[in-house]
Amino acid sequence: MVTEHAAPYLAIQKLSSSYGGFVALQDVNLTMQRGEFLTLLGPSGSGKSTLLMVISGFASASAGRIEVDGRDLLACEPHRRDIGVVFQNYALFPHMSVLENVMFPLNVRRHSPAESRRRALEILERVELVGFAARSISSLSGGQRQRVALARAVVAEPCIVLMDEPLSALDKSLREQMQIEIRGLHDRLGCTTIYVTHDQSEAMAMSDRVAVMNLGRIEQVDTPTAIYLRPRSTFVARFMGNANLIPIDALARLGMPATALETARSDMRLTAVLRAEDIRLGIGKDLASDLRFQATVEQATYLGSSWMCQARLSGDISVRVAIPNEDYDRSGAVRVGAILPFCIPHDRVSFVTDSASS
């Protein structure tokens, strides 16, 4: 359970990291509460794995400070930072059994063999692998290896658990299952967890908060709901789902209330965000309170649960529209070349700037 308004458990201040002339992190500021699950989300090269490696001590910082519970982490050697890490490839020892892998961090910390075994078996029970203690790593499935890696990371009760894209090698169904398992283990164990992924749906499903990274900076940190519904920059809006970005001057012609446009302009938020799933077919609907427009269907693609349509308003402005199957089938009018009415509630339109400060 995350404690609201408490002093931060983890505090990262003006952290930068460079190597070989390349700036991987630039003035990163981030705080976390004890027990929080925070995801670093961003494309390849955005700096999320580098930030994880600096926290763990596997990469160096060129400037800044990291404190955990008031302790200067950068002043500690990596093996004294009390950090648990789950790597992308799990980094399990193939010559050791499942039990020996999980005991390893305790043995390094010079616990007695009996104590190491007791604690390792206890954590294996919590990840539902106690019956696999004597198994070799090579005999395990991908999901079982992932749970062994997680058990090894948390068995010594570290101050923070770092997870670097641990599900990227799994197929879609197993990945979704493991998302639930990892979040459940996090809640049961009370870990403070930093999780790295480039998968937006994974971040949304698992996190208390999400930090969206771009070019070595944090663009926005917020709850999954706020990140999705109230992005602060064009980058965040584009990266999170199917966002249509339209100059706000174009909205004035479509009936957007003048007060909303004036407020956006005063904050220098000059681009409107219209989510594809919020735009609806206007056929047979009361459009009185909605933003309304007509657009020509240029493409319609079946996605299983819905149809994704590309429709052109005018000039070079086009939008993607997610149409549920029942609306698509009921209207019978969605076809390439058709000019159709569309609508979106005013309160589902948000406004962003071209960039956001870290």
N, C-alpha and C positions, 0 to 999 in steps of 0.2 A: 504494500500500500504506500503510495507516494504521499508525503506530507506537504500540504500546501503552505506556501509562504515561509517555509523554514529556511535557515541559512543553507546555501548550496553545499552539497556533499562533494561534488566535483566542480572546480572553477578553472576554466582555461582563459587566459588573458593575453591578447595581442600575440598569439603564437604564430611564428613563421618558420618555414623550413625550406632550405635551398640545397641543391646538390648539382655539381657540374654546370653551374650557371643557370640552372632551371629552378624557378620559384614554384615549389609544390604547394606551399601554404602561405597565405598572406593575411596577417593580422586577424587570426581566428579567435573569436570570443564565444564561449559556450559555458553554460552552467547546467548541472543536473542535481536532482534530489536523490537521496538514498532510496534504493529500491525501484528506481525508474527504469523503464525500457525505452531507450532512445535510438532511433535509426538514422544513420548518415546515408542520405540518398543522393544520387547524382550519376551522371554518365561516366564512362571510363575517362581517366585523366583529370577528374574534378578535385582530387585530393583526399577523398574519403579514406582510402586504405593507408595513405601516408599519415593522416591524422591518427589512425589506429596504431600504426607502427611507432609514432613518436610517443604516444601515451605508454605503450608497452616497453619502450626503450630500444626497439630494434632499428629505429631511425632517430637521428638527432635533430634538435631544434636549433635554429639560428638566432631566434629571439623569442621572448615571451616567457610565460610562467604557467605551470600546471600544479594545482593543489588538490589533494584528496583528503577530505576531513581535516583541513588545515595543514597537512604535511606537504612539503615541497617535493613533488614527484621527480622533477628533473634532476634534483640533487642526489637521487638514489640510483644505485646500479640496477640494471634491468632485473636481475634475479632477486633483488630486495624490494621491488615495487609492489609485490603482492597482487599481481595481475594474472587472471586466467584468460587464456587465449584459445579460441577454436579457429583453426586455419581453414582456408578454402578446401584444401585437399586432406584435411583432418590431421595429417602428420602423425599418425599412429605408428607405433613400433611393431613391424611385422614379425619380429622374432620373439615378441612377448605375447602372453595370453591376454584376454580381456581384463582379467583381474590385475595382472602385472602392469598393464598400461595405466589403469586407474590408480594403482598404488604408487606409481612413479613419482608424482609431485610430493607425496608424503615422505617417500624414502629420501628424496633430495633434501627435504627439510629435517631429516634425521629423526623422524618419528620411529618408535620401536616397530619391529615387524608385526607384532600382534595388533598394535594400535592402527597401523597402516591397513592391515587386512580388514579389521573391523569397520573402519570408516569407508574403505573402498566397497565392501559388500553392502554397506548401508546405502551408499549413493547409487550403486547398481540396482538395488531394490527400488529406489525412487524413480529410476528411469526404466524400470520394468525389464532389466537384463540380468537379474541375479542368477538365473539358471544358465547364463552364458559365460559365467566367470572363467571356466577352464577352456573355453573355445579359443581357437586361433583367429586372428584378425581376418585372415584370408577367407575364412568360412562364413563371414558375416555379410549381410545385404548392405546396400548403401545407407538405408535408414538406420540400421543397427550400428554401423560404424559411426554415423553422425551422433547417435546417443552415447556411444563410448567416448567420443571426443568431448562431448558436453560434460559427461560425468567426470572425466579427467580434469577438465577446466575448473570445475566447481568444488571438487572433493576437498581441497585445502581451504575452502571458504575465503576466496580472495575478496579484496575490497571492490574490485570491478571485474566483470567478465566481458571480454572483447570477442566479437564474432565477425569474421571477415568472409562474407558471401558463402556461408557454409552449405547452402542448398542449391548452389548454381549448377552442380553436376547431376542433380536428380531430375527425374521426369516430372511432368506437371502434376499428376495426381499425388505422387509421393511427396513432392515439394509442398503442396497444399496441406497434406496430412502433417508433415513435419513442422509447418508454421504453427499449427494448433498445439503440437506437442511441446515445441520450444517455449511458446508463450505460457503454456500451462506449467512447465517446469520452472520458468522464471517466477511465476506467481507463488508456487509452492515453496521454492527455495529462498525467495526474498532477495534475489541477486540484484545488483545494480549493473545493467547491461547496456553496452553500446554495440549496435548491430549495423553492419555495412551491407548495402545492396544497391543494385541499379534498377530493381524491379519495383515500380510504383505500387502495384497491388499488394506485394509482399510487405512493403513499408506501412501501407494503410491498415492492413489486417493485423499487424503484430504490435504496433508502437503506441506508447503513451504520447510521445512527441516525435516529430520528424524534423531533421535539419537537412535542408536541401542545399547541396554544395555545387559550385560552378567555378572553374578556373582558380581553385585554391582558396575560395572564400565561401562563407556561409551566406546564402541569399535570404533564407528565411527559416526560422525555427518556430514551430507551433504544433498544435494538435493535428492529427490527420484531417479532421473535418475542416478546420480553419485553413490549413494549407490548400485543400481542394477548393473550398468555396470562396476563400478570401486571399488569393495569391497576391503578393506585393510587387511582383515584377513580371515582365513578359516571359523571362526564362522559366520561372516557377509555373506560370500558367500553361506554357507550352509543354513542360515536362510532365505535368500531372494530368494525364488523360487527354481527351479530345477537346481542345480549346480552340475556339474561333476568335482571332484577334482582329478587331475592327477599330479604325480611328473613330473617336467619339463624335467628331463632327458629322460622320455619316449617320449616327443614331438620331440626330436632330430631325432628319428628314423622315425617320421611321416612327416618330411619335414618342421618343423618350422624354420624360418630364424635364423641363428646363432647369429646375432646381437641382436635380441629380447631376446634370451636365455641368452646372456652375460649380457645384461642390467638388466634382472630380477635377475640373480645370484648376481650381484654387490649390489643390494638393499636387498639381503637376502630373496627375494621372490621366494621360492623354490617349490611352488605349482601352477599349472595352473588351471584356471577356464573355463570350457566350458559349456555354458548354453544349456539346452536340446532343446530349440526352435531355437538355432542358428545352430545346427547340422542338415545337410540336407541329404536326400538320394542322392547319387552321380550318380544315373542312368540317363543317357541322359544329363548330365550337363557338362559344361566346367570347369574342375577342375584345370586349370593352376595356378590360384592365390590363391588356397585354401590349407589348411591342409587336407591331404587325408589319409584315412585308411579303412581297411576292418574289419568287425566285424560280429560275428555270433549272430543272433537274438535268444534270450532266452525266451522272453516273449513279448506279445503285448496286450495292454489293451485299450479298446475303452472308450474315455472320452467325447464323444459328438461332440466337435469341432475339435478334433484331436485324434490320437492314440499315446499312450506313450509306447515306446518300450525299453526293456532292451537288450543291445547288448554287447557281450564280445569281446574285442580286442585281448588280449593274456594274458596268466597267470591269475593273479588276478585282471586285469584291465578291468572294464566294464563301460559302459556309458548308461545314459538314453537319449533317442532321442524322441522329440515331432514331429510327422509326421502329417502334415495337411491332412485332409480327401482326398483332390483331388490328392495329391501325392501318398497316400496309395492306393487309388482306381486305379490310372493310372498305377502304376508300376505292380500291381498284383503279386509282388514278395515277399512282406513282409509276412513271415510266420516263425513260430518257426523252428529253425534249418538251415534257409537260411543264406548263407554267402554273405553279400551285401556291396557295396562301400558306404562310407559316407564321407562328407566333411564339413568344417567350414572355413569361411574367416579368414585369419590371424588376422585381426583387431578386431575380435570378441572374441579373446582369451585374458584373463587378468591374472595377476599373483598376488598372495597373500603370506603373511607370516602366520605363525601359530597363531600369536596373534597380537593385535594392542594396542598401548598405549592409555591411557584415554586422 
